[in-house]
Amino acid sequence: MRQPFIYFLICVFSVTTQAQVGNDPEAAKILESIAAKVQNYTDVTYHFQLNIDFPEQEIVTQQGSYLQKGNHYRLEMPNMISMSDGETQWLIDREAEEVQIHTFLEDDKENLMNPTNLLSIYNNPRFEYMLTGEKSMGGRATQQIEFKPKDKQSEYAKARMTVEKATSEIISVEVFGKDGTKYIVDIKQVQPNQEPTVDQFVFQEKQFPNFHVEDLRID
């Protein structure tokens, strides 16, 4: 899985700030409702299914989980783990048996290695969003919001978030690549207030013996 998408994926699970003024006000109200709900959690874990639809290829399906507590996070999938303690970021590639270490740059708004920027994608002036419609899904009334990057050089054309109208919970997010690839993230379960330990957000070397570690931190 390409590294930029890993960090784009992080953005779909949490909404933590007020919506950007100047975007669709109806969409902003929905996002603010999501934000208000998430902000009541001390931490939250999302269990999800990711379907990757490559052009003219079979769909690839993976299961994963995303844990967030403040600016700490842990994204775990079958072949990779991405985590941060708010100061350092670790990207663990199980197949390659490799670990990359990066500096967490909280104030660098253009840095896609910073999940905080992507978690508040709708508050980022580089993206615009709007409510595109409502429809029934499995007997549930839902609303759909589309995000588009203003940067014409972005490898992603748009993202579509589907939210349950009654509960303000994210049901799914679709990400459309300019190369025709489509990523669909279906939220299967949400577990708030699980009280994770600090160790869950920090690379534990003893759990990954013989992995090559590449330190790319900025001094």
C-alpha positions in Angstrom: 0.0 0.0 0.0 1.4 3.4 -0.9 2.5 5.4 2.0 0.6 8.7 1.1 -2.7 6.7 1.2 -1.9 5.4 4.7 -1.9 9.0 6.0 -4.9 9.9 3.9 -6.7 6.9 5.4 -6.0 8.3 8.9 -8.1 11.3 8.2 -11.4 9.4 7.9 -11.7 8.2 11.4 -11.8 11.4 13.5 -13.0 14.9 13.2 -11.7 17.2 16.0 -12.0 20.9 15.1 -14.5 23.4 13.9 -15.3 23.4 10.2 -13.6 25.8 7.7 -15.6 29.0 7.1 -16.4 29.4 3.4 -17.3 25.7 2.7 -20.8 24.4 2.4 -22.6 25.4 5.7 -24.9 22.4 5.7 -21.8 20.1 5.4 -20.1 22.1 8.2 -23.0 21.5 10.5 -22.7 17.7 10.0 -19.0 17.8 10.6 -19.4 19.9 13.7 -21.9 17.3 15.0 -19.3 14.5 14.4 -16.6 16.7 16.1 -18.8 17.3 19.2 -19.4 13.5 19.6 -15.7 12.6 19.2 -14.6 15.3 21.6 -16.6 13.6 24.3 -14.4 10.5 24.1 -11.1 10.2 26.0 -10.0 7.8 23.2 -11.7 6.0 20.4 -11.0 2.8 18.3 -12.5 2.2 14.9 -12.6 -1.3 13.4 -12.9 -1.2 9.6 -12.8 -3.0 6.4 -10.8 -1.5 3.5 -11.6 -2.5 -0.1 -9.1 -1.4 -2.7 -10.4 -1.5 -6.3 -7.6 -1.3 -8.8 -8.6 -0.8 -12.5 -9.1 -4.1 -14.3 -8.0 -6.1 -11.2 -9.7 -8.1 -8.5 -10.8 -6.1 -5.4 -8.3 -6.4 -2.5 -10.0 -6.6 1.0 -8.2 -5.9 4.3 -9.3 -5.6 7.9 -7.9 -2.9 10.2 -8.2 -0.8 13.3 -7.5 2.8 14.2 -6.9 4.0 17.7 -6.7 7.7 18.6 -6.2 9.5 21.9 -5.5 13.2 21.5 -2.6 13.5 19.1 -1.6 9.9 19.8 -2.7 7.3 17.2 -2.2 3.7 16.1 -3.3 2.5 12.7 -3.0 -1.3 12.3 -3.5 -3.4 9.2 -2.4 -6.9 8.2 1.0 -5.9 6.7 1.7 -2.6 8.4 1.4 -0.5 11.5 1.6 3.3 11.7 1.7 4.9 15.2 2.7 8.2 16.9 3.1 9.4 20.5 2.7 13.0 19.4 6.5 13.5 19.1 7.7 10.6 16.9 6.0 8.6 14.2 6.8 5.0 13.3 5.8 3.2 10.1 6.3 -0.6 10.4 6.3 -2.7 7.3 5.7 -6.3 8.3 6.4 -7.8 4.8 9.7 -5.9 4.3 10.6 -6.2 8.0 11.4 -2.6 8.1 10.7 0.3 10.4 10.8 4.0 9.4 11.0 6.6 12.2 9.9 10.2 11.5 9.6 13.4 13.5 6.1 14.4 14.3 5.8 17.9 12.9 2.7 19.3 14.5 3.0 22.8 13.0 3.9 21.8 9.5 0.5 22.2 7.7 1.8 20.8 4.4 3.3 17.6 6.0 1.2 14.6 5.1 3.3 12.6 7.7 1.4 14.5 10.3 -2.0 12.8 10.9 -3.3 15.9 12.7 -3.4 17.7 9.4 -5.4 15.0 7.8 -7.7 14.4 10.8 -8.9 17.9 10.3 -8.9 17.8 6.5 -12.1 19.8 6.3 -10.5 22.6 8.3 -7.5 22.7 6.0 -7.8 25.6 3.4 -6.2 23.2 0.8 -9.4 21.2 0.7 -13.0 22.1 0.0 -16.2 20.2 0.9 -19.9 20.2 0.3 -23.0 18.1 1.1 -23.9 16.2 -2.0 -27.1 14.4 -1.0 -29.0 12.1 1.3 -30.0 8.5 0.8 -31.2 5.4 2.6 -28.6 2.6 3.2 -29.7 -0.6 4.9 -32.7 1.2 6.3 -30.6 4.0 7.7 -30.9 7.6 6.6 -27.5 8.9 5.5 -25.8 12.0 4.3 -22.9 12.3 2.0 -20.1 14.9 2.0 -17.5 15.2 -0.7 -13.9 16.6 -0.1 -11.8 17.8 -3.0 -8.1 18.9 -2.8 -7.5 22.4 -4.2 -4.1 21.2 -5.3 -4.5 20.1 -8.9 -1.3 18.0 -8.5 -2.8 15.8 -5.8 -3.0 12.1 -6.7 -6.5 12.0 -5.3 -9.5 13.3 -7.1 -11.9 13.4 -4.2 -13.1 11.6 -1.1 -16.7 10.9 -0.2 -17.8 10.5 3.5 -21.1 8.8 4.3 -22.6 9.7 7.7 -25.6 8.3 9.6 -28.0 11.2 10.0 -29.5 10.1 13.3 -26.3 9.4 15.1 -23.7 11.6 13.4 -21.4 8.5 13.0 -19.2 7.9 10.0 -20.4 4.9 8.1 -17.9 4.8 5.2 -15.4 6.9 3.3 -14.5 6.4 -0.4 -11.3 7.8 -1.8 -11.0 8.2 -5.6 -7.5 8.2 -7.0 -6.7 9.9 -10.3 -5.2 6.7 -11.6 -8.7 5.1 -11.4 -8.0 3.3 -8.1 -10.9 3.4 -5.6 -10.5 2.9 -1.8 -13.6 2.1 0.3 -13.4 2.2 4.1 -16.4 0.7 5.9 -16.6 1.3 9.6 -17.6 -1.9 11.3 -17.4 -1.0 15.0 -16.6 2.0 17.1 -15.2 1.5 20.7 -14.8 4.7 22.8 -13.1 5.1 26.1 -11.0 2.0 26.1 -8.1 3.5 28.1 -5.2 2.4 26.0 -1.7 2.3 27.5 1.2 4.6 26.4 3.0 1.5 24.9 0.3 1.2 22.3 1.5 4.4 20.6 5.3 3.7 20.8 7.4 1.3 18.8 8.3 -1.7 20.9 11.6 -3.1 19.4 11.3 -6.4 21.2 8.1 -7.2 19.4 9.8 -6.9 16.0 13.1 -8.7 16.3 15.5 -8.5 13.3 13.5 -5.6 11.7 15.7 -3.1 9.9 15.2 0.4 11.5 15.7 3.5 9.4 15.8 6.7 11.5 14.6 9.6 9.3 13.9 12.1 12.1 14.9 15.7 11.7 17.5 16.8 14.3 
